[in-house]
C-alpha cells in the first residue's frame, strides 16, 4: 500500500502543509477525532472542524461540509474520520477545494477512494493517524 500512496512523504507533508480540515470531527472529548484535532491545534496546525451537526468546536467555527469551508478558508490537508464506505465522494471534494493531501485516518481504508484521489493529483495517506505521525516527528 505505501508504494502506491504517499506514506513515505509523511514528514514533508506535515512540515509543509499546516491547514487541516477534520472531516467527521466530534465534539465529544473521548472521541479520537476530538483528541487528534486538539493535539494538532496544540502543535501549531490550523484546524477547521467539518461536521454538519454543530456550529462550533472549541471556539472554532465548524463547517457543514468542505465546500462551505473552502468558500472562507484555504485547506492543505483533508483528514477524514468517517466510515470507509462513505469516503469516496470526499476524494473529489478534496481535489475540488484545492487541498493538496487526502488523509484517511487509521482504520479508514478505501482503496477506491485513495486511487481516485491519487488520480486527481492529490497526495494520499491512508490508514495512518496524523497525530501519531506528528508525534513521531517531535
C-alpha positions as CSV (number, residue, x, y, z in Angstrom):
1,X,0.0,0.0,0.0
2,X,2.7,2.6,0.9
3,X,4.3,2.2,-2.5
4,X,1.0,3.1,-4.2
5,X,0.3,6.1,-2.0
6,X,2.4,8.7,-0.2
7,X,3.2,7.3,3.2
8,X,6.9,7.9,2.6
9,X,6.2,11.6,2.2
10,X,4.5,12.0,5.6
11,X,7.3,14.0,7.3
12,X,7.5,16.5,4.4
13,X,3.7,16.7,4.2
14,X,3.4,17.5,7.8
15,X,6.2,20.1,7.7
16,X,4.9,21.8,4.5
17,X,1.1,21.7,5.0
18,X,-0.4,23.2,8.2
19,X,-4.1,23.9,7.5
20,X,-6.1,20.8,8.3
21,X,-9.8,20.2,7.8
22,X,-11.0,17.5,10.1
23,X,-14.0,15.8,8.4
24,X,-16.2,13.9,10.9
25,X,-14.8,15.7,13.9
26,X,-16.7,15.0,17.2
27,X,-17.5,17.5,19.9
28,X,-17.1,14.6,22.5
29,X,-13.7,14.7,24.2
30,X,-13.5,10.9,24.4
31,X,-13.5,10.5,20.6
32,X,-10.3,10.1,18.6
33,X,-11.2,12.9,16.2
34,X,-11.5,15.4,19.1
35,X,-8.2,14.3,20.6
36,X,-6.4,14.4,17.2
37,X,-7.8,17.9,16.4
38,X,-6.8,19.2,19.9
39,X,-3.3,17.7,19.5
40,X,-2.8,19.2,16.1
41,X,-4.0,22.6,17.3
42,X,-1.7,22.5,20.3
43,X,1.2,21.7,17.9
44,X,0.7,24.7,15.6
45,X,-1.6,23.4,13.0
46,X,-4.7,25.4,11.9
47,X,-7.7,23.3,12.4
48,X,-11.0,23.6,10.5
49,X,-13.8,21.4,12.0
50,X,-16.1,19.9,9.5
51,X,-19.3,18.3,10.8
52,X,-22.9,19.3,9.8
53,X,-24.3,18.6,13.3
54,X,-22.8,21.5,15.2
55,X,-21.8,25.1,14.6
56,X,-18.7,25.4,16.8
57,X,-15.9,23.2,18.1
58,X,-13.8,24.5,21.0
59,X,-14.2,28.1,20.0
60,X,-13.7,27.5,16.3
61,X,-16.4,27.8,13.6
62,X,-17.5,24.4,12.4
63,X,-18.4,23.9,8.7
64,X,-21.1,21.6,7.5
65,X,-19.0,20.4,4.5
66,X,-15.8,21.0,2.6
67,X,-17.5,23.3,0.0
68,X,-18.7,25.7,2.8
69,X,-15.3,25.7,4.3
70,X,-13.5,26.4,1.1
71,X,-15.7,29.4,0.5
72,X,-13.9,31.0,3.5
73,X,-10.6,29.3,4.1
74,X,-7.7,27.6,2.3
75,X,-7.1,24.0,3.2
76,X,-4.0,21.9,2.7
77,X,-4.9,18.5,4.3
78,X,-8.3,16.9,4.5
79,X,-8.1,14.5,7.4
80,X,-11.1,12.0,7.3
81,X,-12.7,10.4,10.3
82,X,-15.6,8.7,8.5
83,X,-16.7,5.1,7.8
84,X,-14.6,3.7,4.9
85,X,-17.7,3.1,2.7
86,X,-18.6,6.8,2.9
87,X,-15.3,8.5,1.9
88,X,-15.2,8.1,-1.9
89,X,-17.1,11.4,-2.6
90,X,-14.6,13.2,-0.3
91,X,-11.8,12.4,-2.7
92,X,-13.2,14.6,-5.4
93,X,-14.4,17.2,-2.9
94,X,-10.9,17.4,-1.6
95,X,-9.5,18.0,-5.0
96,X,-12.3,20.4,-5.8
97,X,-11.4,22.7,-2.9
98,X,-7.7,22.9,-3.9
99,X,-6.4,20.9,-0.9
100,X,-3.1,19.0,-1.5
101,X,-3.5,16.0,0.7
102,X,-6.3,13.4,1.2
103,X,-5.6,11.7,4.5
104,X,-7.6,8.8,5.7
105,X,-7.2,8.2,9.4
106,X,-6.1,5.0,11.0
107,X,-8.8,2.4,10.4
108,X,-10.2,4.2,7.4
109,X,-9.3,2.1,4.4
110,X,-10.9,2.6,1.0
111,X,-8.6,1.7,-1.9
112,X,-11.1,3.1,-4.5
113,X,-11.3,6.5,-2.8
114,X,-7.5,6.6,-2.4
115,X,-6.9,5.7,-6.0
116,X,-9.4,8.3,-7.1
117,X,-7.7,11.0,-5.0
118,X,-4.3,10.0,-6.4
119,X,-5.7,10.2,-10.0
120,X,-6.9,13.7,-9.2
121,X,-3.4,14.8,-8.3
122,X,-3.6,14.6,-4.5
123,X,-1.1,13.2,-2.1
124,X,-2.7,10.3,-0.4
125,X,-2.1,8.9,3.1
126,X,-4.3,6.0,4.2
127,X,-4.8,4.1,7.5
128,X,-2.4,6.4,9.4
129,X,-3.1,8.6,12.4
130,X,-2.0,12.1,11.7
131,X,-1.5,12.7,15.5
132,X,0.9,9.8,15.8
133,X,2.8,10.9,12.8
134,X,3.2,14.5,14.2
135,X,4.3,13.0,17.5
136,X,7.0,10.8,15.8
137,X,8.4,14.0,14.3
138,X,8.7,15.7,17.6
